Amino acid sequence: MGTQWDDNSWQKDFLNMKSHSPADAKLLMGGVKGLKDAWRLGALHVEYERLKKIQEERQQQ
């Protein structure tokens, strides 16, 4: 099973999880335009995974 690089479902989910700065919201909706955007999107994905894990742990309790 390979990685689907065009899968942006996590971005839509993350937009609904918390409030974001206008720049981050634009990046999540519009995609990467350069290396700086790619780094920021990677950091946002790590934050998304952390919040998703916390959310799942709360649902199990």
N, C-alpha and C positions, 0 to 999 in steps of 0.2 A: 504494500500500500504506500503510495507516494504522497508527497506534500502537495497540496493544491495552493499554489502561490497567489492565485486570484481570489481565494476564499476570504471574504471580508465580513463574515457573519459575526465574528468576535467584536469587530469594530462597532457594529450596530448595537450589539448587546452592551458593550462598554459605554456607549453614549447614554444609554438609559440607566446605568448603574449609579452614576454620580454626575455632578456638574463639572464642566470642563472650561478651560480658557477658550476664548474665540479661536486662537491659533491652533490649539489641540483639536477642537471640534472640526475645524476646516481640514486639518490633516487626516482625521479619522474618516471624514466624509469624502474628501477629494483625492486622497492618496498621496504618494510620495513624489516629490519633484526633484529631489537631489539627495546627496549623501547626508546632509544635516537632518532632513526629514526622515530618512531611513533610520538614523540613530534614535531620533525622538519617537518614532513609531515603535521601534523595538523596546524602548523604555516603557511606553504606554502598554505594550503587550505584556510585559513582565508585571506591571501593576494590575492589569486585568486578570492575569492568572492568579495573583495573590488574592485579590478581592473575590474572585470566583471560588477559590478554595475556602475562604472564610465563610462565604455565603452557603456553600454546600455543607460545611461543618455545622452551621447554625440550624440548617434544615434537618439534619440527622438527629439533633438533640431533642 
